[in-house]
Structures are given as structure tokens and as C-alpha cells.
Amino acid sequence: MKKLIFLLIGLLAGYCAFQWYMQTNTPQLIMVRTLQKEFNRAVDNYITALRQVAEPGLVVISDPEKAEGKIKEVRAKLQEIIVTLTEVKAIEKAKKLEQDIKVFCEKHQIN
């Protein structure tokens, strides 16, 4: 039974490693992934800033407007590159990112 469990864990680790190293990293996908990372970082900063603003008795050093600006910047960059994308996978990821940004902006009332 232990051998079977170790075999399954080994196969799972091998599959994960294969998927990780064999990802297609075309320039268009890299651009979209970079924008996705920037958006995620800006969302994290925005949420952290809102939490700090809500804590009473602390000197507020957070700046939610800066995070909003970064989100708007990512949205503008995405709109610029989305018209130039030709790969299907990159277009799908860009559309998903565009939808995520739209939902986030509507939820937090960011123009």
C-alpha cells in the first residue's frame, strides 16, 4: 500500500513538473501574464490600503488612489495590446483578464 501511495505521489509530482516546464511561453502570452501579475499586485495593494484606512487610531499611510491608478494603467495597457494579439490562447487569457478587471472596477466603483 505504501508503494502505491509513493508511486501516485511520484506520478503527480512528475506530471506537475512536466506541466510547469512545458508551458508555452510565447511573447504574447508573456505580455498577458505580466499584465495579470501587475493587476493582481495592484488589487492586493488596493485591498491592503482599504484595510489600513478602516483601522481606527492608526496614522494612515496607505494610498488606495495609487492602487486605483495602477489598475487603470493595467486596463489601458491591456486595451492597447488586445487588438494586436493573434494567438488564440493569448486572446482568451486577455479577454479573461479584461473581464476580471471590469468586475473588480464595478465592484469597487473605480471608473
ZALUM-641092 format. One record per residue: residue number from 1; residue in three letters; x, y, z of N, C-alpha, C, O in turn. Coordinates in steps of 0.2 Angstrom, whole numbers, always signed. Example, Ala and Ser with C-alpha at 12.3 -4.5 7.8 and 13.67 -1.06 7.14 Angstrom:
! residues 2
1  ALA  +66  -28  +39  +62  -22  +39  +66  -16  +39  +71  -17  +42;
2  SER  +64  -11  +35  +68  -5  +36  +64  +0  +39  +67  +6  +40;
***
This chain:
! residues 111
1  MET  +4  -6  +0  +0  +0  +0  +4  +6  +0  +3  +11  -3;
2  LYS  +10  +6  +4  +14  +12  +4  +18  +13  -3  +18  +19  -5;
3  LYS  +19  +8  -6  +22  +8  -13  +18  +12  -18  +20  +16  -22;
4  LEU  +11  +10  -17  +6  +13  -22  +5  +20  -20  +5  +24  -25;
5  ILE  +5  +22  -14  +5  +29  -12  +11  +33  -15  +10  +38  -17;
6  PHE  +17  +30  -14  +23  +34  -16  +23  +34  -24  +25  +39  -26;
7  LEU  +20  +29  -27  +20  +29  -34  +15  +34  -37  +17  +38  -41;
8  LEU  +10  +35  -33  +5  +40  -35  +7  +47  -34  +7  +52  -38;
9  ILE  +11  +48  -28  +14  +55  -27  +19  +56  -32  +20  +62  -34;
10  GLY  +23  +51  -34  +28  +52  -38  +26  +54  -45  +28  +59  -49;
11  LEU  +20  +51  -47  +17  +52  -54  +14  +59  -54  +15  +63  -59;
12  LEU  +11  +61  -48  +8  +68  -48  +13  +73  -48  +13  +78  -52;
13  ALA  +19  +72  -45  +24  +77  -45  +27  +77  -52  +29  +83  -54;
14  GLY  +28  +72  -55  +31  +72  -62  +26  +75  -67  +29  +79  -71;
15  TYR  +20  +74  -66  +15  +77  -70  +15  +85  -69  +15  +89  -74;
16  CYS  +15  +87  -63  +16  +94  -61  +22  +98  -64  +22  +103  -67;
17  ALA  +28  +94  -63  +34  +97  -66  +34  +97  -73  +36  +102  -76;
18  PHE  +31  +92  -77  +30  +92  -84  +26  +98  -86  +28  +102  -91;
19  GLN  +20  +99  -83  +16  +105  -85  +19  +111  -84  +19  +116  -88;
20  TRP  +23  +112  -78  +26  +118  -76  +32  +120  -82  +32  +126  -84;
21  TYR  +36  +115  -83  +42  +117  -88  +40  +117  -95  +43  +119  -99;
22  MET  +34  +114  -97  +32  +113  -104  +27  +118  -106  +24  +118  -111;
23  GLN  +26  +123  -102  +21  +129  -104  +24  +132  -110  +30  +133  -111;
24  THR  +19  +134  -114  +21  +138  -120  +22  +145  -118  +17  +148  -115;
25  ASN  +28  +148  -119  +29  +155  -117  +31  +159  -123  +36  +161  -124;
26  THR  +26  +160  -127  +26  +165  -132  +26  +172  -130  +24  +173  -124;
27  PRO  +29  +176  -134  +29  +183  -132  +22  +186  -130  +22  +190  -125;
28  GLN  +17  +184  -134  +11  +187  -132  +8  +184  -126  +5  +188  -122;
29  LEU  +9  +178  -124  +7  +175  -118  +11  +179  -112  +8  +180  -107;
30  ILE  +17  +180  -113  +21  +183  -108  +19  +190  -106  +18  +192  -101;
31  MET  +17  +194  -112  +14  +200  -110  +7  +200  -106  +6  +204  -102;
32  VAL  +3  +195  -108  -3  +195  -105  -2  +193  -97  -5  +195  -93;
33  ARG  +2  +188  -96  +4  +186  -90  +7  +191  -85  +5  +192  -79;
34  THR  +11  +195  -88  +14  +201  -85  +9  +206  -83  +9  +208  -77;
35  LEU  +4  +207  -87  -2  +212  -85  -6  +209  -80  -8  +212  -75;
36  GLN  -7  +202  -80  -11  +198  -75  -7  +199  -68  -11  +200  -63;
37  LYS  -1  +198  -68  +3  +199  -62  +3  +206  -59  +2  +207  -53;
38  GLU  +3  +211  -63  +3  +218  -61  -4  +220  -59  -5  +223  -54;
39  PHE  -9  +217  -62  -16  +218  -59  -17  +215  -52  -20  +218  -48;
40  ASN  -15  +209  -52  -15  +205  -45  -12  +209  -40  -14  +210  -34;
41  ARG  -6  +212  -41  -2  +216  -36  -6  +222  -35  -6  +224  -29;
42  ALA  -9  +225  -40  -12  +231  -38  -19  +230  -34  -20  +234  -30;
43  VAL  -22  +224  -35  -28  +223  -31  -26  +221  -24  -29  +223  -20;
44  ASP  -20  +218  -23  -18  +217  -16  -16  +223  -13  -18  +224  -7;
45  ASN  -13  +228  -16  -11  +234  -13  -18  +238  -12  -18  +241  -7;
46  TYR  -23  +238  -16  -29  +241  -15  -33  +239  -9  -35  +242  -5;
47  ILE  -33  +232  -8  -36  +229  -3  -33  +231  +4  -36  +232  +9;
48  THR  -26  +230  +4  -22  +232  +10  -23  +239  +12  -24  +241  +17;
49  ALA  -23  +243  +7  -24  +251  +8  -31  +252  +11  -32  +256  +16;
50  LEU  -36  +248  +9  -43  +249  +12  -43  +247  +19  -47  +250  +23;
51  ARG  -40  +241  +20  -40  +239  +27  -36  +243  +32  -39  +244  +37;
52  GLN  -31  +246  +29  -27  +251  +34  -31  +257  +35  -31  +260  +40;
53  VAL  -35  +260  +30  -39  +265  +31  -45  +264  +36  -47  +269  +40;
54  ALA  -47  +258  +36  -53  +256  +41  -51  +255  +48  -55  +255  +52;
55  GLU  -44  +254  +49  -42  +253  +56  -42  +260  +60  -38  +264  +58;
56  PRO  -45  +260  +65  -46  +267  +69  -39  +267  +73  -36  +263  +76;
57  GLY  -37  +274  +74  -32  +275  +79  -25  +275  +75  -20  +276  +79;
58  LEU  -25  +273  +69  -18  +272  +66  -17  +278  +61  -22  +281  +58;
59  VAL  -11  +280  +61  -9  +285  +56  -10  +282  +49  -6  +277  +48;
60  VAL  -14  +285  +45  -15  +282  +38  -9  +283  +33  -8  +289  +32;
61  ILE  -6  +278  +31  +0  +279  +27  -2  +275  +20  +2  +275  +15;
62  SER  -8  +272  +20  -10  +269  +14  -12  +274  +9  -14  +279  +10;
63  ASP  -12  +272  +3  -14  +276  -3  -18  +272  -8  -16  +269  -13;
64  PRO  -25  +271  -7  -29  +267  -12  -29  +270  -19  -30  +267  -23;
65  GLU  -28  +277  -19  -28  +280  -26  -23  +278  -30  -23  +277  -36;
66  LYS  -17  +277  -27  -11  +274  -31  -13  +267  -34  -11  +266  -39;
67  ALA  -16  +263  -30  -18  +256  -32  -23  +257  -38  -23  +253  -43;
68  GLU  -28  +262  -37  -33  +263  -42  -29  +265  -49  -31  +263  -54;
69  GLY  -25  +269  -48  -21  +272  -54  -17  +266  -57  -17  +266  -63;
70  LYS  -14  +262  -53  -11  +256  -56  -16  +251  -60  -14  +249  -65;
71  ILE  -22  +250  -57  -27  +246  -60  -29  +249  -67  -30  +246  -72;
72  LYS  -30  +256  -67  -32  +259  -73  -26  +259  -78  -28  +258  -84;
73  GLU  -20  +259  -76  -15  +259  -80  -14  +252  -84  -13  +251  -90;
74  VAL  -16  +247  -80  -16  +240  -82  -21  +239  -87  -20  +236  -93;
75  ARG  -27  +242  -86  -33  +241  -90  -31  +245  -97  -33  +242  -102;
76  ALA  -28  +251  -97  -26  +254  -103  -21  +250  -107  -22  +250  -113;
77  LYS  -16  +247  -104  -11  +243  -107  -14  +237  -110  -13  +235  -116;
78  LEU  -19  +234  -107  -22  +228  -110  -26  +230  -116  -26  +226  -121;
79  GLN  -30  +236  -116  -34  +238  -121  -29  +239  -127  -31  +239  -133;
80  GLU  -23  +242  -126  -18  +243  -131  -16  +237  -135  -16  +236  -141;
81  ILE  -14  +232  -131  -11  +226  -133  -16  +221  -136  -15  +216  -140;
82  ILE  -23  +221  -133  -28  +216  -135  -29  +216  -143  -31  +211  -146;
83  VAL  -29  +222  -146  -30  +222  -153  -24  +220  -157  -25  +218  -163;
84  THR  -18  +219  -154  -13  +216  -158  -12  +209  -157  -7  +206  -161;
85  LEU  -15  +206  -153  -14  +199  -151  -17  +194  -157  -22  +196  -160;
86  THR  -13  +189  -159  -15  +185  -164  -16  +178  -162  -20  +174  -165;
87  GLU  -13  +176  -156  -13  +169  -154  -20  +168  -150  -22  +172  -146;
88  VAL  -23  +162  -151  -30  +161  -148  -29  +160  -140  -33  +163  -137;
89  LYS  -24  +157  -138  -23  +156  -131  -22  +163  -127  -24  +165  -122;
90  ALA  -18  +167  -130  -16  +174  -128  -23  +178  -128  -24  +182  -123;
91  ILE  -27  +178  -133  -33  +182  -134  -38  +179  -128  -41  +184  -125;
92  GLU  -38  +173  -127  -43  +170  -122  -41  +173  -115  -45  +175  -111;
93  LYS  -34  +173  -113  -32  +175  -107  -33  +183  -106  -34  +185  -101;
94  ALA  -32  +186  -112  -33  +193  -111  -40  +195  -110  -42  +200  -106;
95  LYS  -45  +191  -114  -52  +193  -113  -54  +191  -105  -58  +195  -102;
96  LYS  -51  +186  -103  -52  +184  -96  -50  +189  -91  -53  +191  -86;
97  LEU  -44  +192  -92  -41  +197  -88  -45  +204  -89  -46  +207  -84;
98  GLU  -47  +205  -95  -52  +211  -96  -58  +210  -92  -60  +215  -89;
99  GLN  -61  +204  -92  -67  +203  -88  -66  +204  -80  -70  +207  -77;
100  ASP  -60  +201  -78  -58  +202  -71  -58  +209  -69  -60  +211  -64;
101  ILE  -54  +213  -73  -53  +220  -72  -60  +224  -72  -61  +228  -67;
102  LYS  -64  +222  -76  -71  +225  -77  -75  +224  -70  -78  +228  -67;
103  VAL  -75  +217  -68  -79  +215  -62  -76  +219  -56  -80  +221  -52;
104  PHE  -69  +219  -55  -66  +222  -50  -68  +230  -49  -70  +232  -44;
105  CYS  -68  +233  -55  -69  +240  -55  -76  +242  -54  -78  +247  -50;
106  GLU  -81  +237  -56  -88  +239  -55  -89  +237  -47  -93  +241  -44;
107  LYS  -86  +232  -45  -87  +230  -38  -85  +236  -33  -88  +237  -28;
108  HIS  -79  +239  -35  -76  +244  -30  -77  +251  -33  -74  +256  -31;
109  GLN  -82  +252  -38  -84  +258  -41  -78  +262  -43  -77  +268  -41;
110  ILE  -73  +259  -47  -67  +263  -50  -69  +264  -57  -71  +260  -61;
111  ASN  -68  +270  -59  -70  +272  -66  -65  +270  -71  -65  +271  -77;
***
